[in-house]
Amino acid sequence: MTAYIKYYLYNVRKMVPLLCALIGFFLISTPFSAHAGIYGMPMPDAPCPNGSVDVASNGVCKPNKPGSIIGARSIWSGKESTSQYMYSGFDVYVPVDGLWSVVAHICDANSGASCTLSNSIATVRSSKSVKLVSNKTVNAQNPDFGGGAGPTMPNAIRICYTFVTPDGHEWAASADRTCQDARMLPEEPQICAINSGNNLDVSLGTLESDKISTVPNSSDAVKKSISIQCQGNASLNGKITFKFTPITISGNSVILSTNPGIGVALFYQDKLVKPDTAFDLTVPNGGANINLGFQGIKDDTKSLTGGDFSADAVMIITQQ
């Protein structure tokens, strides 16, 4: 049997005072517009092809709505234009500082009312990656992604956009022209990012039924090290809380899995974790690593069936 655990990580966040947010807005300036916004979104060339619906044809062929249709034979030469601009729905924060790009996901216009990651048939990546910081909204940074070049699309299409981290994870915003089935960018600034803002997927490999332990032992666990990176060189004093649906095996609380005869023991710094247990955490000088362990545990009181199984857990870090 093959074990697989998805581990959800909640980044540390804080609210932005309203006064600071208003001051930040009035200090923003841009060479293109009175609005703060996103420039250089990959879009096809103007004029918009015949059959286009709800579009603006001014420098580029710009979709005005998530359901906008770009007609057949759209050309993606990557030309830059100030019309490649969006601002509504981008008052969000990236989880980590770094070089971010934008990807246009292209969907067949006949595949549904809106374009999503799940029905995308092609992509066009922005020609530029832009340094974004996590303590300002994306809008406020006025990024210009430089457009994007791609092949001519033979059929009518719809478009949605994602923001992409250097390691390839895709994020959306409340802006309706972003792909709404991608992970959503936070609407509050994050003090620290856990695992670069990404969930952790852990494989326990193939487990042989006669060799699965009935007692948790950290030395037999699959080890994972998770990074915590804080803005600038900030330190963090907080608490780590682990949440999961427990099952008791040999008197120990472990994570319930989809196999009734198997649980997953979770270790933090080689200590077995109970649900809702809080541990003190100190992150000095802007960064630290958390060491976790995962071990499949067999319940001898139940029949053990073969096949793949999975389990879920959540780690939440809060600032004191």
N, C-alpha and C positions, 0 to 999 in steps of 0.2 A: 504494500500500500504506500502511497505517496502523500506526504503531509505538506500543507501549505497554510501559512498564517498571514493575514493582512493586518498590519499594525498602523492604526490611525494616530497621527501626531498633531497636536494642537499647539500652534505657535503662541508665544507670549505677546499680548497686545495691550495697548492702553488707549484711552479716549483722548482726542485732541480737544483742548479747550476751545469753545466757540470763538472767543476773542482772537486767539491766535489764528484760527482758520480764516476769519474775516480779514485780519491784517495781511495774511499771506495772499489772499485773493487780490487785494487792491495794490499790492506791490508787484504783481505779475506783469511782465511785458512781453510782447512777441512782435517780430517784424512783419507778421502776416495779417494779424487780426486782433481785435480787441478781446477776443476769447482766448482763454487757455485751452489747448487741445492737442490732438494727435495729428501729425503731418506725415506725408509720404506713405499712406496706406497703399498697398499694392492694388491697382485698379487697371482695367483695360483702357485702351486708347479711345479718345473721342475721334469722330462722332460715334455715338452708340449705334450698334447695328439695328437694322430693321427688326421689329418684333420685340424691342425692349419696352419694359413697363416700369413706371415709377422710378425713373432715373434722371440724373442731371448730366447733360452733355456739354461740359465746359472745361476744356483742357484734357480731362479724362472722362470716362463713362462711369459715373458715380452712382451706386445704389442708394436710394433714399430711404428704403425700408428693408426689414429682414426678408420680406417676400418679393423684393424687386427682382425683375427678370432682365438679364442681359441677353440680347438676341444672338442668334447663331453667327459664327465666324468672328467672334470678338478677338482683338489683337492685343497682346500683352508685351509691348516693346520695352517697358520699364521707364518711360519718360517721366520726368519730375514735373509736378505742377502743384501750385498752391491750392488747387481744388481737391487734392488728395487729403482732405481735412475732415476730422470728426471731433466733437467735443462733448456731446451729451452722453452721460453714463460712464465717464472715465474718471470720476472722483474716487479712485481706488488706489491702493498701495501695492507695490510689488513686495513679496515676502523677503527678498534678499537683494542687496546691492549687486550689480553686475551688468554685463552686456546682454541686452534683451533684443529680440527681433520680433517681427510680426509675420504671420503666415495667413494668406488668403486661402480658405478652403472652398473649393469649387464643387457644386452639386448640380446634377441634372435637374433642369427646371421642372421636369415631369415627375420627380421622385417624391415631392411633398410640398407643403405650403412654406416651409422654411428650410434653410441649409444648416446642417449640423455636422459634427465630426463623424457621426455614425453613417451618414449617407454621402460623405465627401468622396469624389471620384478623382480629384487632382488637387494639387497645391501650388501656390506661387509664394516664395519666400521673399521678404523685403531685401533690397540690395544692401542695406546698412543694418548693423547692430548698434544699439544706442545704450550708453551707460545710464541706467536708472538707479536711483537711490530709494531706500525703503522708508525714509522719513518725510517724503513729500508725495502728494498725489501724482499719478501719472500725468494728468492734465496740467498740473502746475509746472511740470518740467519741460513742456512743449517739445517733446521728442520729434525728430524728423527721420523717418525710416527710409526715405529715398525712393519710394516706389518699389516695383519689382517686375522682372521680366519672366515670361513663360511662353509656352506654345499657344498658338491660335486654337481656340475652343470651337470645334465644329458645330456643336449644338447649343441651344439656348441653355443658360445656366443661372443659378443663384449663388450668392457668395456669403460666407461668414468669416470672421477673423478671430485669431487667437494671438496672445502674447506668449513668446516661447523663451524659456530659460536657456542658458548655454548648454545644459545637459539634456535638453530636448523635451522637458515637461511643458505642457500647454495649459494656458489659463484664459478664462473669459472674464468679462466685466458685466455690470448691469446694462451696459449699452446693448440695445437689442440687435445690433448688427455683429456682435461677437457670437461665437458658437456656444449656445447655452447649455450644451451637454459637456463642456469642458469644466475643469475645476475653477471656482470663482475666486478672483482676487479679493483680498480683504478690504473692507470699507473703513477700517481703523488702522493706524500705523502699528507696526509690530516692533517691539523692543528687541526681541531676539528671534531668530529663525532656527527651527529644529530640522535637521536633515535637509537643509536648503529649501524648506517649505514643502517637502514631498512626503507622502506616506511611505511606510516601510513594508515591503513584501519579503517574507522570510520563507525559504523552502527548508523543510526538515529532511528532505531526501526520501529514499525508500526505506521503510521500516519493516523488519522481519518480525512477525507476530511472536515467535518464541524467544526473541531477544529484547523485546520492549520491557523496560523496567516498570515496576509497580510503585516505586518510591522516587521522588524527585532527587536529582543529584546534579549540582551545577557543573561538575567536571565532565558530565556527559552531554551537556547542552550545546546547541548550535549558538555560537557567540556572534553578536553584532555590536559594532561601535557606532553610535549616532552623534553627529556633531551639533553643537549649539554655538551659533555665531551672533553676537550682539552688536548693535550699531556703534560705529566708532570703536572706542576701546572701553565701552561701558561694562560694568560688572553687574551681576544679578544675584540677589538673594531671594530665594523662593521655595516653593514646594513642588514635588512631583507626586501626582496622584495617578494610580492605575485603575482603570475601570474595565470590567469584563463580566460576562455571565459565568458564574463558577459552577463547578461540579466537584464533589468530594471523592477523592480516591486515596485509599490508605490513610485517611484522616487528614489529608492535605487538600486545600482549595487550589484547583487548577482551572484553566480556561476550558469551557465547554466547547466541544468540536461537533462537526456534523456526523461523526461516527460515535454512537452511544457508548462504545467500549473504550474510547480513547479520549484523554484530555491533554492539554498542553501546559506544562509547568513554565512559569515565567520567572526569571531571575533578574534582579537589579543589583549590580555590583556583587554578583554571586550570592545574593540573598533571595530566598523564595518570597515572591510577592503575593499578598492576599488582596482581594478586591477592596478598593477604596482606601488602601493603605497610603498614607502620605509620608514622603521622605524629604528631609531638608536638602536643598540644593544651593550651591554657591558656584557661580560662573565668574572667575576673575579675569580681568584684562581682556574682555571681549570675546572669549572663546573657551570651550571645554568639550570634552567627549563624555557620553554616557554609555556605559557598558551593559548590555542586555544579553540574556541567554534564554533559549527556548528548547524544551525537551518534551517529546511525546511520552505520555504515561498511560499504562494499561490498567483497566479496571478488571481484576480477576473475578469479580462477582457477576460480570455480564459476558454474554457471548460476543466474541470478537469477529467481525466480518471484514473481508478484504475490500480493497478499492481506495480511491482517493478520498481525502477528507480535508476540511479547512476549519479555521477558527479565527475569531476577530477579537481584538483588544484595542483599548484607547489609552494613550498616555497624555496627560494634561499638565502643563507647567504654568504655575501662577506666580506672579511677583508679590512679595510681601511688602 
